[in-house]
Amino acid sequence: MLLRQLEYLVTLARVRHFARAAQECYVSQPALSEAVRKLEEELDVPLVRRGRKFEGLTPEGERIVVWAQRILADRDAMTEEVRALRGGLSGRLRIGSVPTASTAVSLLTEPFCTENPLATVQVHADLQAEEIVEKLKSYELDAAVTYFSASAARRFRFIALYRERYVLLTQAPPDTGQPAEASWAEAARQSLCLLHPMMQGRRVLDAVFEEVGTPARPRVETDSIASLFAHVRTGRWASVVPTPGSTSSVYRPACARCLWSTPSARNASASSSRAANRSP
């Protein structure tokens, strides 16, 4: 069994097309097909359902892909460790983030890049919590900043980074004599722009509004933090967003007023997670 065969199979499973998989692997389609066929012979199981075109993986193939992803990830980790011993850590660190925690990723990237000048970082900042878990499982991410999940904690290691504090974000100038803190009832009365209800950050926020007895009824919903800020800057909409204290400057020139604490708000925390050393 060759690592190249595993790379071909993983790519084929991802793109679901023999010609495109061959193109991504920089080989001819017959060469890729033959490598997969030899892997099937060696394992003595069919891995691919074939017809006039690629029809998918067999159940055995789906399972082998999970093992192949793990083996290839371990190969990459071994290579990077050898390089680090030889001349410092290099390679690329892939970090995912839920949108509400995207501004906090710099808490990780800044010290990492300072300590490892030969390494690069790729940030995927608009992922849903469920996407992050799947990408960690398939080794498409090395780490992520997301909300704690008891089910994900069975497979991944979580490290608390900070506790969130919610702020009411408006375009009103800060010198209007408004108090430094706002109530959740006041926030609910605003013409709100909030994240999409299927996003974890929005579900946490809805739970807080429900807890204080003032459900939020947003006029605009978006899956983009940048779009949310843009709506606030028009002066027509307000928003409620979480923030670690060190990143509050991202809201300028908007006015950010802290919301009164609630148990749910205090307990909403972001975490960094990475795959634990366990079998698939």
C-alpha positions as CSV (number, residue, x, y, z in Angstrom):
1,M,0.0,0.0,0.0
2,L,1.3,3.4,-1.0
3,L,0.5,6.8,0.5
4,R,-0.1,8.0,-3.0
5,Q,-3.0,5.5,-3.4
6,L,-4.6,6.9,-0.2
7,E,-4.2,10.4,-1.5
8,Y,-5.9,9.5,-4.7
9,L,-8.8,7.8,-2.9
10,V,-9.3,10.8,-0.5
11,T,-9.3,13.2,-3.4
12,L,-11.8,11.1,-5.3
13,A,-14.1,10.9,-2.3
14,R,-14.0,14.7,-2.0
15,V,-14.5,15.7,-5.6
16,R,-16.6,12.6,-6.6
17,H,-15.3,12.7,-10.2
18,F,-12.4,10.6,-11.7
19,A,-11.2,13.3,-14.1
20,R,-11.3,16.1,-11.6
21,A,-9.6,14.0,-9.0
22,A,-6.8,13.1,-11.4
23,Q,-6.4,16.8,-12.3
24,E,-6.1,17.7,-8.7
25,C,-3.5,15.0,-8.1
26,Y,-1.5,15.9,-11.3
27,V,-1.8,12.5,-12.8
28,S,-3.8,11.0,-15.7
29,Q,-7.2,9.6,-15.2
30,P,-6.1,6.0,-16.1
31,A,-3.2,6.3,-13.6
32,L,-5.5,7.3,-10.8
33,S,-8.1,4.7,-11.6
34,E,-5.4,2.0,-11.7
35,A,-4.0,3.1,-8.4
36,V,-7.4,2.8,-6.8
37,R,-8.0,-0.5,-8.4
38,K,-4.7,-1.9,-7.0
39,L,-5.7,-0.6,-3.6
40,E,-9.0,-2.5,-3.8
41,E,-7.0,-5.7,-4.8
42,E,-4.7,-5.3,-1.9
43,L,-7.5,-4.8,0.6
44,D,-9.7,-7.4,-1.1
45,V,-12.8,-5.2,-0.9
46,P,-14.5,-2.9,-3.5
47,L,-14.0,0.7,-2.6
48,V,-15.7,2.5,-5.5
49,R,-19.1,2.0,-7.0
50,R,-18.5,2.2,-10.8
51,G,-20.9,2.7,-13.7
52,R,-20.5,4.8,-16.7
53,K,-19.2,7.4,-14.2
54,F,-18.3,7.7,-10.6
55,E,-21.3,6.6,-8.5
56,G,-19.9,6.9,-5.0
57,L,-18.0,4.9,-2.5
58,T,-19.0,1.5,-1.1
59,P,-19.5,1.3,2.7
60,E,-16.0,-0.2,2.9
61,G,-14.7,2.7,0.8
62,E,-16.3,5.2,3.1
63,R,-14.6,3.6,6.1
64,I,-11.2,3.3,4.3
65,V,-11.4,7.1,3.5
66,V,-11.6,7.9,7.2
67,W,-8.5,5.8,7.9
68,A,-6.7,7.3,4.9
69,Q,-7.4,10.8,6.1
70,R,-6.0,9.9,9.5
71,I,-2.9,8.3,8.0
72,L,-2.2,11.2,5.7
73,A,-2.7,13.7,8.5
74,D,-0.2,11.7,10.6
75,R,2.3,11.7,7.7
76,D,2.0,15.5,7.4
77,A,2.4,15.9,11.2
78,M,5.5,13.7,11.2
79,T,7.0,15.7,8.3
80,E,6.4,19.0,10.0
81,E,7.9,17.7,13.3
82,V,11.0,16.7,11.5
83,R,11.2,20.1,9.8
84,A,10.7,21.8,13.1
85,L,13.6,19.8,14.6
86,R,15.8,20.7,11.7
87,G,15.0,24.4,11.3
88,G,11.9,25.6,13.1
89,L,8.2,24.8,12.5
90,S,7.0,25.4,9.0
91,G,4.0,24.5,6.9
92,R,0.4,25.8,7.1
93,L,-1.9,26.0,10.1
94,R,-5.6,25.8,9.2
95,I,-7.9,27.4,11.7
96,G,-11.7,27.5,11.5
97,S,-14.0,29.9,13.3
98,V,-17.7,30.5,13.8
99,P,-18.5,34.1,12.6
100,T,-19.0,35.5,16.1
101,A,-15.5,34.5,17.1
102,S,-13.7,35.5,14.0
103,T,-12.2,38.6,15.5
104,A,-10.8,36.5,18.3
105,V,-8.7,34.3,16.0
106,S,-5.9,36.8,16.2
107,L,-5.5,35.8,19.9
108,L,-4.1,32.6,18.4
109,T,-2.5,33.6,15.2
110,E,-0.4,36.5,16.5
111,P,1.6,34.5,19.1
112,F,1.8,31.5,16.8
113,C,3.3,33.5,13.9
114,T,5.6,35.3,16.3
115,E,6.9,32.0,17.6
116,N,7.0,30.2,14.2
117,P,8.2,32.7,11.6
118,L,8.5,30.0,8.9
119,A,4.8,28.9,9.2
120,T,1.8,30.3,7.5
121,V,-1.8,30.4,8.7
122,Q,-5.1,30.0,6.8
123,V,-8.2,31.2,8.5
124,H,-11.8,30.0,7.6
125,A,-13.9,32.5,9.5
126,D,-17.5,31.9,8.4
127,L,-18.1,28.3,9.3
128,Q,-21.1,27.0,11.3
129,A,-20.3,24.9,14.4
130,E,-21.5,21.7,12.7
131,E,-19.2,22.4,9.7
132,I,-16.2,22.9,12.0
133,V,-16.8,19.5,13.6
134,E,-17.0,17.8,10.2
135,K,-13.9,19.5,8.9
136,L,-11.9,18.6,12.0
137,K,-13.1,15.0,11.6
138,S,-11.9,14.9,8.0
139,Y,-8.6,16.7,8.9
140,E,-9.4,19.7,6.7
141,L,-8.8,21.9,9.8
142,D,-6.1,21.7,12.4
143,A,-7.8,23.8,15.0
144,A,-10.9,25.9,15.5
145,V,-12.5,28.6,17.6
146,T,-16.1,27.7,18.4
147,Y,-18.6,27.1,21.2
148,F,-18.1,24.2,23.5
149,S,-20.0,21.1,22.6
150,A,-20.4,18.2,24.9
151,S,-20.8,15.7,22.0
152,A,-17.7,17.1,20.2
153,A,-15.7,17.0,23.4
154,R,-15.8,13.2,23.3
155,R,-13.5,13.4,20.2
156,F,-11.8,16.7,20.4
157,R,-9.8,18.6,23.1
158,F,-11.3,21.9,24.1
159,I,-9.4,24.8,25.7
160,A,-11.3,27.8,27.0
161,L,-10.1,31.1,25.4
162,Y,-12.5,33.7,26.9
163,R,-16.0,34.3,28.1
164,E,-18.3,36.4,26.0
165,R,-19.9,39.7,26.9
166,Y,-22.7,40.9,24.8
167,V,-23.0,44.5,23.5
168,L,-25.7,46.4,21.9
169,L,-24.3,47.9,18.7
170,T,-25.7,51.1,17.2
171,Q,-24.6,53.9,15.0
172,A,-25.6,56.5,17.7
173,P,-22.6,58.7,18.6
174,P,-21.1,57.9,22.0
175,D,-21.6,61.5,23.3
176,T,-25.4,61.4,23.4
177,G,-25.5,60.9,27.2
178,Q,-26.6,57.3,26.9
179,P,-25.7,55.1,29.9
180,A,-22.8,52.7,29.4
181,E,-25.0,49.7,29.8
182,A,-28.3,48.8,28.1
183,S,-31.0,46.4,29.1
184,W,-32.0,43.4,27.0
185,A,-35.5,44.8,26.8
186,E,-34.1,48.0,25.2
187,A,-32.1,45.8,22.8
188,A,-35.2,43.9,21.8
189,R,-37.1,47.1,21.0
190,Q,-34.4,48.1,18.4
191,S,-34.7,47.5,14.7
192,L,-32.3,44.6,14.8
193,C,-30.0,42.9,12.3
194,L,-28.9,39.5,13.7
195,L,-27.1,36.4,12.5
196,H,-29.1,33.7,10.8
197,P,-31.2,31.5,13.2
198,M,-29.4,28.3,12.1
199,M,-26.1,29.6,13.4
200,Q,-24.9,28.6,16.8
201,G,-24.1,32.2,17.9
202,R,-27.7,33.2,17.1
203,R,-29.1,30.2,19.0
204,V,-27.1,31.2,22.1
205,L,-28.4,34.8,21.7
206,D,-32.0,33.7,21.3
207,A,-31.7,31.7,24.5
208,V,-30.6,34.8,26.4
209,F,-33.5,36.9,25.0
210,E,-35.9,34.1,26.0
211,E,-34.4,34.0,29.5
212,V,-35.1,37.6,30.1
213,G,-38.6,37.4,28.7
214,T,-38.1,39.7,25.6
215,P,-37.7,37.5,22.5
216,A,-35.8,39.2,19.6
217,R,-37.6,39.8,16.4
218,P,-34.9,41.0,13.9
219,R,-35.8,42.9,10.7
220,V,-32.7,41.6,8.9
221,E,-30.9,38.3,9.3
222,T,-27.5,37.5,7.8
223,D,-24.8,34.8,7.9
224,S,-22.0,37.4,7.6
225,I,-20.5,39.4,10.4
226,A,-19.2,41.9,7.9
227,S,-22.8,42.3,6.5
228,L,-24.1,42.7,10.1
229,F,-21.6,45.6,10.8
230,A,-22.4,47.2,7.4
231,H,-26.2,47.3,8.3
232,V,-25.4,48.9,11.7
233,R,-23.3,51.6,10.1
234,T,-26.3,52.7,7.9
235,G,-27.8,54.0,11.2
236,R,-31.1,52.2,10.5
237,W,-30.4,48.9,12.3
238,A,-28.8,47.9,15.6
239,S,-27.4,44.5,16.6
240,V,-26.4,42.4,19.5
241,V,-23.0,40.8,19.2
242,P,-20.6,39.0,21.6
243,T,-17.1,40.3,22.2
244,P,-14.0,39.3,24.1
245,G,-12.8,42.5,25.7
246,S,-9.6,42.6,23.6
247,T,-11.4,42.9,20.3
248,S,-14.0,45.6,21.0
249,S,-12.2,48.0,18.7
250,V,-13.6,46.2,15.7
251,Y,-17.0,47.8,16.2
252,R,-15.7,51.4,15.7
253,P,-17.1,53.8,14.6
254,A,-20.3,52.3,15.8
255,C,-21.3,52.7,19.5
256,A,-21.1,49.6,21.6
257,R,-23.0,49.5,24.9
258,C,-22.6,46.5,27.2
259,L,-25.8,44.6,28.0
260,W,-26.7,43.6,31.5
261,S,-25.3,40.2,32.4
262,T,-27.4,37.1,32.4
263,P,-26.4,33.5,33.4
264,S,-26.6,32.4,29.8
265,A,-24.5,35.3,28.5
266,R,-21.8,34.7,31.1
267,N,-21.6,31.0,30.3
268,A,-21.3,31.4,26.5
269,S,-17.6,30.8,25.9
270,A,-15.5,30.2,22.9
271,S,-13.0,27.4,22.8
272,S,-10.2,26.2,20.7
273,S,-10.5,22.6,19.7
274,R,-8.2,20.2,17.9
275,A,-8.4,16.5,17.0
276,A,-7.5,14.2,19.8
277,N,-5.2,11.2,19.2
278,R,-7.9,8.6,18.8
279,S,-8.9,6.0,16.2
280,P,-11.4,7.0,13.5
